[in-house]
Amino acid sequence: MKKWTCIILLLAFVTMVVTGCGGGKQAGKSEYPSIVVGLQAEPTTLDPAQMSDYNSTRAGMEMFNNLVEFKDGSTELQPGLAKSWEVSPDGLEYTFHLVEGVKFHDGTPFNADAVKFNVERQIDPNNPYHNMGTFGYAEFTFGMVKEVKVVDQNTVKFILKERFAPFLANLAIPAAAMVSPAAIKKYGKDISQHPVGTGPFKFVKWEPGVNVVVERNPEYWRGAPKIGKIYYRPITDDAARVTELAAGKIDFMVGVLPDDLKRLENDPKLQVQKQAGMHTWYLVMNCSKPPFNDVRVRQAVNYAINKKAIVDNILKGTGTLAKNILPPVIWSYTDDVQDYSYNPEKAKALLKEAGKDKGLVLDFYVPQSGSGMQQPVTMATAIQSDLAAVGIKVNIKQLEWGTYLDKVMQPVEKNDVVLHEMSWIGDNGDPDNFLYILCSGDQWPKNGYNEAFYKNEQVDQILRKARTLTDRAERTRLYQQAQKLIMADSPVVVVDHETQIVVMKKNIKGFKLHPTGVFRFDKVTVE
């Protein structure tokens, strides 16, 4: 009798431990349940200064904090590692007062010296740690910074070359996150595989092709999270992510197939969150090379593609038809731009006028999946068919996401890509973050993300001026002028603005989508 009683009690104890774990099969301790997240692709880096895609920021940013941060659910600013700040009357000096006593995950102190180090490693070519990474956002984020001064260990001052309207907002994006200087010195170029921040979660491991694992930081300066570990798994096949969710192998997923959305919304064991995203999906034409150095060819491609059919028949409610590279959710947006509604006859006429109406054959680069890329192969196939109908034959070249980014982000003198797909998700809610970084002649790779190698001197002057002004009405006027010029020049074909969608188990509580697409699990609980 005693023997069987002991066995029953033992089984009951084991059952309590197992059922208390929560999360997926890789769950951690019962006290702190784990969450398994299905990403669309492998992160490309875990160094925030080098992040340029959703998968990297989603897997990595819970390990870091910024001086200034976005509020939950919006791009309004709030204090982060800087508890307060002042701006000089001339708009050239920003003085930040830091939260005291914060430490990086490696135990080293966060202070003004750390802030100075993080900025200078990105913008100072003579810094010994500058050549240990590719900082695609450095010019955009810190290009206006003349000097960073350490006033004292808890006070740091940024001195700008000229007024820069988006400066505070830019300090809230991943590129401005604070990384441990000691870790950078220790790991050098390998800091991406050994990230050390001050955030609510600490790095455990990164097994390429398997997962990125982070665990709760019990000493987090804002209070430790209630989640024990988060496993970020790259699952490039959209259908496979849904299967894994149904099988209980993941708890949370992104990249919902349009055909699956309604079924997932009706599943009583799941919850679906949606939000209009700061997102644009577009086709990039290399304006520096034939045939796209001729605006008529670029406009012809724009007219040739049935964008509405892609949105209606492929995306099915997961995106809205785009008319402009700037999303409607960002202030200064206008739809008073050149209209490129489906018109294959006009496309043919423009190609004939440009002398490109016979035998045009191009390679068309497409990622298999990736950050904000929705249904890249299916959409590419539809585009291929539309272009063939007007006499342009394109050969689809599929690449894995990381390899794809390496290919399309080469500088102009090394870049042989003339046509490719891309998406952009806004970082800070400011139009400068779309129009300047994607369309300014100052932002050709590797200085920025103008992969079309588009340059219009009038546009450049407008965008440079707009970012130095503080009057929003005047900035709006300038940005709307720029939008009209850009869309008339047609360096890209804008197709849609994606609706941000995530699906998770019903027992995950407290998660809120953020307009930037970065995930926040620090306040999440699992019932």
N, C-alpha and C positions, 0 to 999 in steps of 0.2 A: 504493500500500500504506500509506504513512504517513498519507495523507488519511483512509482508511477506519479506520485504527487510532485516529486522533484522534476521529473521529465516534463510534466504539464507546465509547471512554473517556468522552467527553462524555455519551453516553446513560447509561452506567453511573453517572456522577456524579449526573445528574438523578434517576435511579431511586432512588439512595440517599437523596437529599434528600426526595423525595416520600413514599417508604415510611417514612421516619423520623418523619414528622409525627404520625401517630396522630390520634385524635379524628375529628371530623366534617369536612365540607368547608371549614369556616372555620378549620381548624387553623393553629397558629402555627409558630414555629421548630422545626426538627427536634430541637434539644437539649431543648426543653421542650414536649411534646405538649399539645394543647388538648382540652377536653371541651365538647360541646354538650349542654345540658340542656333538655329539653322541659317547660316549666311548664304549669299548667292555665289561667293567666290572666295578664294584665299586672300587674306590681307596681303598687301605688298610691303608694308613696313609697320612697326610699332613705335617708331620715333615720330612724335607729333609734328616736328618741324618738317618732316618729309611726307606727311600724309596728304593724299590728294583724291582719295576715293572712299565711298561709303563703308566698304568692308573693313578697311583699316581703321577709320574713325570709330566705327561701331565696336570693333573688338578691342580697341586700344584706349579710347578717351576716358574710360572709367578709372584709369590709373593716374590721371593727371588733373591738375587745376590750373586756372588762368588768373591773372591779376584781376581782370574784370570778366564776369560771366553772364550768360543769358539766363533770364528767369525761366522757370518751367513753363513750357508750352508757348513761349513767345521769344522775340528777339529784343525785348526790352532788357536793359542792362541792370546788373546788380553787383555789389561788391563780391570779390572772390578772395584771392590771396592778398589783395589790396583792400583794406577795410574802408578806406576813403581816399579821395584825391582832390586836387585843385588844378585849375587851368589858368594860366596867366592871361591878363586882359588882351594881349596880342595874339593869343592862341598858339604860341610857339613852345610853351613849357607846360609839361604835365608832371605834377609831383604826386607820387603815390606813397601812402602810409600803409605799411605791410602788417598783416596779422602776425603777432609775436608768438614764438614758441613752436611754430610749425616745423616738422621734420620730413625729409624725404624718406622713402621706404627703406633706404640703406642706413638710416640713422643720422645722416648729415643734415645740418641746419638749412632751412630755406631762409634766405635773407637777400638784402639788396645786391650783394656780390653775385648771388645766383641769378638774379634777374639780368644783371649786366652781362654775365657770361652767356646766358641763353640767347640774348639778342645779338651779341657780337659774333658768336660762332656762325650766325647766319649771314650777317651783312658785311663783315670785315674780311676781305680776301687775304689779309695778312695774319688772321687769327690761326693759330696752329691746328684748330679743330674745324676750320672752314671746309677743307677739302675732304672731310670724312663723311660727306653726304651730299645729296642733291636737294636743295632747298627751293622748290618751285614757287613757294609763296613768299619767299623772303623779300623780294622787291615790292610786292603788293602790300605786305603787312608792315614792313619796317623801312621801306624805301625812303620815306620822308624823315627818318631819324638821323640827326646830325651827330648826336652824342647821348650816351647814357651815363649819368653821374650818380655815384654812390654818395648820398648826403650823410647817412649813417647806416647802421646795419638794418634799420627798420624803415628807412626812407630812401626812395630812389626817384631820380628826376630824368625824364626824357626831354631832350631839346630837339625840336624839329627844324628842318631847313626852311619850311614854309607851312602855312596853315594847311591842315589836312582833316577835312570834315569827318571821314569814317574812322579816325584813329582809335577812338575808344572802342567802337564796335569791332574793329580788327583785332584788338587785344583779347577778344573773347573767342576767337576761332582757334582750331587745333594748332596751327603753326605758331601761335603765341603761348602755348602751354609750357609750363615750367618743368624741365627735366633736371635731374641731379647732375651738377657739374662733375662731381666725383665719379659718377658712373660713366659719363662721357669720356673723361680722362682715362678711366680704366679699360673701357671696351672699344673706344675709337669708332671705327666704321661698323663695328658689330653692335652698337648701341640699339639698333633696331630689334635685335634678338634678345636684348637684356634691358628692357625699359624700366626706368625708375622714376616715379613721380611722387606726388603728395596726395593722390586721390583716394577715394573710398575703397578701391580694390588694388591688390598688389599682384605683380606678375608671378606666375608659377612656371609655365613652360609654353613653348610654341613648337608643336610637332607639325611641320608642313604637310598638308594634305589630310591631316587628322583633326587637330583643333588647337586653339589658343585657350589657355586656362588661366584665369585670374581668381584670387581668393580675397575674402574680406580683410580689410585693414582694421584690426581691432583698436588701433590708436588714431584712427582718422579724426582730424581736428574738428570736424563738424558732428562727430558721433558715428560710431561704427554701423555699417549696414546690417540688415537682417538676413541677407543672402550669404551662404557660406562660400560657394564657388560658382563661377559662370564658365561654361564650356562653349566656345564659339566654334561651330563646326562648318567648314566650307562644303556645301552641297550644291554643285553647279547645276544639276538637273532640277528644273522646277517641279516636275511631277514627283521626283524622288523625295523632295522636302515634304510634300504633302503626305506621302506614304510613311515617312519617318515620324511625322506628327501623329498620324493615325495609329501607328504602332507603339506610340509612347516613348520613342527613342529621342525625340526632341520635345521641348515644351513651348517653343516660341519660334516663329519663322517669318521671313520676309520673302518678297518676290512671288506673290500669289498669281497663279495662272488665271487669266480672265474667266475661263470656263469653270474654274473651281470656286470662284468667289461666292456665288449664291449658296452653294452647298455648305461651304464652311460657315457662312453667316447663320445658317439654319441648324447647325450642329449644337445641341444643348451643352456639350462638354467643352465648347470653345467660345472664345470672344474675339471679335474683329474690331480693330480700331482703324479709322480713316482720318486723313487730314489733307487739305489742299497743300501741295508741296511747293517749295521754292525751286522748281525743277523745270528744265527744258531738255527735250530729246531732239537731237538735230543731226543732220548730215553735213560733214565738213568737206569743203572743196579747197584744194591747195591753190590759192590765188597767185602763188609765185611761179607756177609751172603750167605749161600747156596741158590741156586745153582751157584750164580754168583761170588763166591770166586774162581771159576775155570775158567781160561781164555778161555778154549775150549768152555765152554757153552756161554760165552759172544760173542766169535767169531761166534759161530753157529747162535745165534740170529741175528748177523749182516748180515750173508750170507742169512738167511731165509727171510728177508724182502725185498720186491720188491720196493725199494726206487724210482726208475725211474717211475714206474707205479703210485705211489702216486703223484709225481711231475707233471706228464703228465695228469693224469686222474682226480685228485682231485684238485690240485692247479692251473692247467691250465694257466701257464704264470705269476702267482703271486709269484713264487719262482723259484730258480735255484737249480739243483741237487748238493748236497754237497758230498765232499769226505773227508773233514777235518773239525775238530771242529773250526778252525780259518777261518773266511770268506776271500775270495779272495781280498776284498777291503782293507784289512789291511796289511801293509808292513811285510815282512818276510814269507808270506804265501807260502807254497809249496804243490803241488799235488803229490810229490814223497813220498807217504805214502802207507801203505798196502791197497790194493784195496779190497773192500767188495761188488763187484757186485753181483747181485742176483744169488744165486747158492744153491737151496734147497738140492741137493744131498750132497754137501760138508757140509751143516749144519747137515744133518742127520748123516753123518760119524763122525763129531766132537762130536755130542751128544752121539753116541754109544761108542766112544773112552773114553768119560768122564763118561760112565755108567749112562747117563741120557736120554736114548732113550725110556724109558717106563714110562708112567703115570706121567709126569711132569705137575703139575697144579699150577698156580700162580695167585695172585691178581694183576691187572694192574690198577694203579690209573691215572685218566684222569680228567682234569678240563673241566667244561662245556664251558668255554671261558676264555680269559685272555690275559695278556700282551704278544704280539708277538706269540700267540699260534695258529694263523691261523684257521684251521678247526680241532680242537683237537678230537672231537668225531668221525667224519668221518674218519680221519686218523687212529685213534685207532681201528676202526672197520676193516679197511684194514689190519692193523698190526696183529690183532687177527686172521684173516683168514690165513695170511701167516704163522704165528707161528703154527696154528693148522695143517697145511699141513706137518709140520716136526715133529709133535708129541708133541707140547707144547700147552697145553690148558690154556688160560688166561681169567680170569673173570674181565670184565671192571667195575671199581668202579668210578662213576662220583661224583665230588664234586664242589661246588661253589668256585670261585677263591681264596678268602681270606682264607676259610677253607682248601682248597687244599694246599696253601703255608704253613699254620701252620702244616699240616700233614707231608709234605715231607721235611720240614726244621728242623725237630727235630734232636738233637745230636745223635750220633751213638748208644749210650747205650739205647736210648728211641725210636729209629726209627725202625718200623716194615715193612716199605715199601721196597719191593725188585725190583719193576719195575714201572716206571712212566714216563710221558712226561714232557718235559721242553723246554724252548727257552731262549736264551741269546742275549741281544742287547748290543753291545759295548758301554762303557761309555766315552772313551777318545781317541780312535784311536790307542792305543798302544797294541801290542800283549800280553803284560803282563796282560792286563785287561781280556783277554780270558784264556790264558794258565795257568797263576799263580792262578787266582781266581777260576777257574773251575777244575783245574787238580793238584794243589799242595797239598801234604799231610798236609801242614800248614793251609789249608783253608777248613777243614771239618766244617760243621755247628756246632755251631753257630759262628765260626770265619770267615766263608766265605761261598762260594756257591758250593763247591765240594760235591754235593749231592750223587755222586756215591761212596763216601768214598774210592776213589782210592788213592793208595800210591805206588810210585815207587821211591826208594831212589835216583837213578841216575837222574830221571826226576826232583826231588826236588832240587838236587844240581845244576842242569843246570838252573832251573828257578830262584833260589835264586841268582846265580851269574849274570845272564843276567840283572836283574833289578838294579844291582849296577854299570853297565858299561855305558859309554856315547858314545862309538864308535858304530854307528849303524850297520856297516858291521859285527862286532864281535857279536853284539846282534842278528843279523839276522842268523848268522851261528849257534849260540846256540839254537835259537828258532826253526829253521828247524830240528835240531837234536832232540829236545824235541817232535816236532810234529810226527816224525817217531816212536819214542818210545811209545808215548801215543796211537796212532792209532793201533799199533801192539798189545798193551795191551787191546784195545777195551773196555774201561769202559763205553762208550756210543755208540749209533747208530746214526750217523749224517744223517739227511734226506735231508734238504734243507736250503738255505739261502733266506729268504723272501725279496721280493721287497717291499719297503715301499710305500704304496699307501694311499692317502687321496682324498676324493671327497668333493667339496664345491660349493656353489652357485656362479654363474658367477660374482655377484656384490661384492664379497670379493676380495680385491686387496692388493697386497704387502706381501702375505703369502709365506714363503719359507720353504720347508722341511729341517730338519736338520739331519745329519747322526746319531745322538744320539737318534732320535725319539722324543725329547722334542719339544713341540709346542711353537712358539714365536708369540705373537699377539701384541707386543708393537708398531710395525710399520705398522700394518694392518689398512686399512680403508674399509668402506662399502659404495658403491655408491648408 
